[in-house]
């Protein structure tokens, strides 16, 4: 049978609507990153409080990704996505109309995690439509929705400045989430290859597997690094280099663009040369880049290094999720929720580490050095783990073994009545 092209092999409407849903949700999820500089002025926040404010959405997203991952497997990704967008309205309305204290903003920050949990819906919706040879590209395109961060860093502080209030930005965010809600209802479609609904016991079985925890570690560094940096860079540029709120957010945008649009490239290259090789190279680049940033060089040099660092983290996200659906093909919803939750935790810990160490030592250097060591440690972990992986489910360099690949396709065709 002639091999189908990428666009022929899946569902274009689901791919686009998943990207849009994730893109707008990610924009909302990280809104507090750029706005934190302005909010901090209103509430007189110290370094640790600012870090906590931008870290809480990541913590909320981490917890709720497991919940939405479970719902995705139980009621399907489309219904779960619709529910997720409806619930996202809650923190937006509260932040717009009722948030007048730091405690209120902590509540809003935690509830913004609902938007961050969209990851556990968008990726399984796409993954179930595409065969193994296109998983990296499909997941990369859907996951490129993290580019929504760019809209936050470019426009959030400008809108707050224009309207004279950061509260208004939360109200304006209701417009794009409403539009993506309509598109999602019209275009998204659950794959006919839906797995059987999972039970809570299934999560327990997945959590007992060592590879689950390894992928959690890897994604804590790549996605956690990207989302944590995306949330914290405006504060970093404002604090370290004295840039005003809008200018600091603009510099953050320059760096975030790299990570946002290179995620599909990471997935595509992983399809070609193998996810293992990609991850080893990318963790090395990230580790060295973070070590370079720890020296706190000039603004221009820091921006260039951060651009390379964020690009590598974005590609790393694509590389991790090129491997995940292949290792856990029958538990994509569950594993996406678990690994995504770990990524969210990484996004929580990064600002917390940088903010608290800045407060206690007066410098960002110790925080960046610790993050560098963590990234470089992943290379050692992969080097050890891949020996066992090559005997079970991957080929040389991280590609799916040919025999396993054929068995998977044949099994899908027989058990689900689809064309391989």
N, C-alpha and C positions, 0 to 999 in steps of 0.2 A: 504493500500500500504506500502511495506517495506521501511523503512527510508533509504535514501542514505547516504553513508559515506561522509566525507568532500571532498575527492578527486573526488568522483563520482558526487557530487552535483554542481560543477562549471566547469570552463575551465582552465586547468592547464597551457596552453600556455599563456593566458592572465595574470594569476597570476604571472608566472615567469617573463614575459616581463615587467609587471608593476613594480615588485620589482627591476629589473635591471635598468629600466628607472629612477625610483625614486632614486636608490642607486647612480648611476653615476651623476645624476643631483644634488643630495645633496652634493656629494663630491665637485663638481664645485661650488656650492652655497656658501660653507663655506671655500673655498680656502684662502681667505684673513685673516681668523682667525690665522692660524699658520704663514703665510707669513708676517703678520703685524709687527711682531717683527723685521724682516729684513728690510722691507720697511720703518719702522719708523726710522731706523738708517740712511737710505739714505736721507730722507726728514726732519730729526730732528723734529719729531712729539712730542707734549706733550700728557698728559694722555687723554684729551678730544678729540684731533684729532685722536688718535689711536682708541678710542672708536667709534667715528663717522665713521671711515673707515670700521670697522668690523660690524657696525650696519646697514649701508646703504643697503647691500644685503638683509637684512631682510625686510627693508622698501619697496624696490623694489618688493620683492616676495609677500609682503602683498597686494600691489596694483594690481599686475598682476594676483594673484590667483583668484580674482573676475572676471577678463577678461577671463582667461582660463576656469573658472567654467562655465561662460556663453556660451563659445564656445563648451564646452563639451556637454552641453545640446542641443546646436543648430546643430552642425555638427557631433557630436559623439566624444568619447574620443580618438579613434585611430587617426583620422585626426588631432585632437588638439594636441596630443602627438607628432606627426610627425612635426607639425609646431613649437612646443615649442623647440624641439631639434635643428631644423634648426636655430632658432633665438638665441639659446644659443651660437652658434659659434661666434656671433658678439662680445661680450665682451672678449671672449678668444683671438680672433685675435687682437683686439685693445690692450688688455693688453700685448700681446706678442710683437707686432711691434710698437706701437705708444704711449704707456703710459710713459711719461717722467716727469710728474709733479704731485703734489698732486691733482690738479683739474682734471687731466686725470684719476687718480686713483679713485676719487670720482665718475666719470662717469662710469668707469668699475664696481665699487662696486654696484652702483644702477642697472646697466644692468644685473649683475649676478642674480638679482631677477628673471629673466626669468627662470633660472634653479630651483630656489626655488618654483616657481609657479607650478612645475610638480606635486605637491601634489594634486592640484585640478583636475588633469587628471587621475593619477594612481589609486587613491582610488575609484572614481566612476566607472572606468573600471572594477575593481574587484568586487565592491559591487553589481553591477547589475547582476553578474553571480551567486551569492550565496544567499541561503535562510536565513531568520532571525536567525535561531539557529546557523549558522556558521559565522555570520557577524563579531563578535569579532575576531575570529581566522583569517579569510580572510583579514580583514582590518589590522590586526596586522602584518601579513606576508608582505603584500604590503607596509605597513608603516614602516616596519623594514629596508626599504631602507635608512632610516636616518643613517644606519651604514656606508654609504659612507663617513661620517665625519672622520671615522677612517683612510681611505686612505689619506685624506688631512693632518691630523695631523702626520701620520707616515712618509709620503714621500715628502710632499711639501717642507719643509725646507731642507731635505736631498738632493733633486734634485737641489734646488737652490744653495746649498753649492757645490755640485758636479760640476755643470755647471758654477758656478761663477756668476749667474744672476737669479733673481727671475722672470724675464720676460719669460725665457724659460719654466717655469712651466706652464704658460698659453698655450703655444704652444703644450706641451706634453699632456695637457688635451684634446686636439682635438682627440686624438687616441681613448680613451675609449668612448667618446660621439659618435664617428662614429660607433664603434662596437655595442653599445646599440641601435643605430638608425637602423642598419641592423636587429638585433634580434627583435626589436619591430615591424618592417614592416612584418617580416616573421611569428611571433608567436601571436601577439596581435590580438584580434577579438572583435568587439563590440557585446554585448549581444543582443539577439533578443528581450529582454524585455526593449528596450530603451523607456524612457518616451517621451511624445510629446515635441517638442522644446519649450523652455521657452521664454517668453517675458520679457522686462525690468520691466513691471508692476508686474510680478511674484516675482521679487526681493523685490519690495516694500511691497507686501503682507507678504512675509516671515520676512522682517525686522520689521514689525508691531507686530510680535509675541514676547512676553516676553522671551520665551524659547530660541529664537535665540540669544538674548543678553546674557543670562545666559551661554549658551554653548561657546559663544565667550570669556567670562571672564574665564571660566574653561580652555579653550585651550590656552589662552594668558599665563596662568601660567604654564601649563604642556609643551606644545610644545615651547612656547616662552622661558620658562626657559631652556629647553634642547638646543634649537638652539642658544639662546643667550649665554649660558655657553660654548657651543661647540666653538663658535666664540671667546669668550673672555678668556677662561682658559689659553691659551698659554701666552697671555699678563699678566694675573694675576700671573702665576708662575714665569714669567720672572721679573716682577716688584717687587713682594712681596718677593720672595725668591732668586732672582738674578741668576736664571738658564739661561744657554745659549739657543739660539733659538731652536736647535734640542732637547735638553734635556727637555726644557719647553713643547714642543709639545708632547714629549713622555709621560710626566706626564699627560698632557691633554688627551692623547689617553687612558690611563688606566681608567680614569673616564668616558670617552665617550663610551667605550665598553659596560659598564653597561647599559646605557640608550638606546643604539642602539639595543641590542639583547633581552632586556626584554620587548620591546613593544608588541611582540606577546604574551608573557606570561601575560601581563596586559589584553589584549583582551580575551585570553582563560579563565583566572580566572574570568573575568567579565561575561563571558557566564555562568560560573558555579555558582558563588555566587552573581552576580549582580553588575552592574557598579556603583551604588550609594555607596554601602559598600566599594568597592575598592577605589573610589575617596576620601572618607572621611579619610580612613586609610592613603592613599598615601599623601594627602595634609598635614596631621599631621606630617608624617615623613619628608617631604620636609621642612616644616616650622621649625621644630626642628633642622634639619641638617643645614639650612642656619643660624639659630641663633648660632649654634656651630661654623660655619666657621667665623662668625663675630668677634669671640675672637682672630682670627688669630693665631692658635696654631702652633706647629711645622709642617714641611713639611710632615712628615709621617702621622700625625694625620689628617691634612687637606685633604690629598689624600684619606684616608679611608672614611672620612665624605662625601667628594665630590662624591666618588664612590657610596655610599648609596643614596645620593641626586639624582644623575643622573639616577640611576636604578629606583628610584621611579618616577621621571619625565617621563622616557621612558614608564613605565607601565601605568602611568596616561594618556599618549597619547592614548594607546590602550583602556583604560577604557572609555575615552570620546567618541571615535569613535565606541565603542560598543553600545553606547546609541544613538548617532546622527542618524544613518540610521533607527532606530526603531521609533524615534519620528518624523522624517521627511522622511518617506519612499518614498514619491512621489516627493520629492524635493532634492534628494541626491546631484545632481550636484550643485545646487544653494547653498545649505547649506554648502557643503564641501568647496566651494569657499569662502563663507562669514566667516565661522569659521576658515578656514585655513588662511584667511587674518588676522583675529584677532591674530592667533598664530604667524604670521609673525611680527605683531606689537609688540607682547610681546618680540620677539627676537630682535627687534630694541630698545625697551626701557631698557632692562636689561643692555646691555653694556653701554648705554648712562647714566643710573643712576650710575653705578659703576665708570665709567670713570670720569664723571663730579664731583661726590662727592669726589673721590680720589684727583682730582686736587684742589678742594676748601678746603678740610679738611686735606689732607695729609694722609688719612687712608681709607682702604676699609671697615672698621667696619660699618659706617652709612649706606652704600649702602646695605650690606648684611642684616642688621637689617630691613630695609624697605622692602626688598624682602621677608623676613621671615614673617612679618606682613601680607603682601599681600596673601601669601600661606595659612596662618592660617585663614584668613578671608573667604576663599572659603568654609571652613567647615561650617561656620555659614550660608552662602548663600545656600548651598546644604540642610542643615537641614530645612531651611524654605521652599525651593522650592519643596522638595520631598513630602510634605503633599498634594500639589495639583496634583503632578505627579501620586501619588498612586490612586487618584480618576479618572484619565483619561487614561494614557497609559502604566504605569508600574505596576508590582506587588511588593510585599515586597522585599526590598533589591535592587531594580533596575532592576529586570528581567521583560521581556515583559509578560503582563498578558496573561494567557492561552486562554481566550476567544478572545481577540484582535488578538493574534497570529493566531488562527484558521481562523478568519475572513479575515486577511490579505492574508493568503495562498490561501483560497478559492477564494477571490476576484481576486488574481493574475491569478489563474487557469482559471477562467471564462472570464476575460477581455483580457487576453493576449494569451490564448490558450496553456498554458504550463502545465506541470505536477507538481502538488504541492508536 
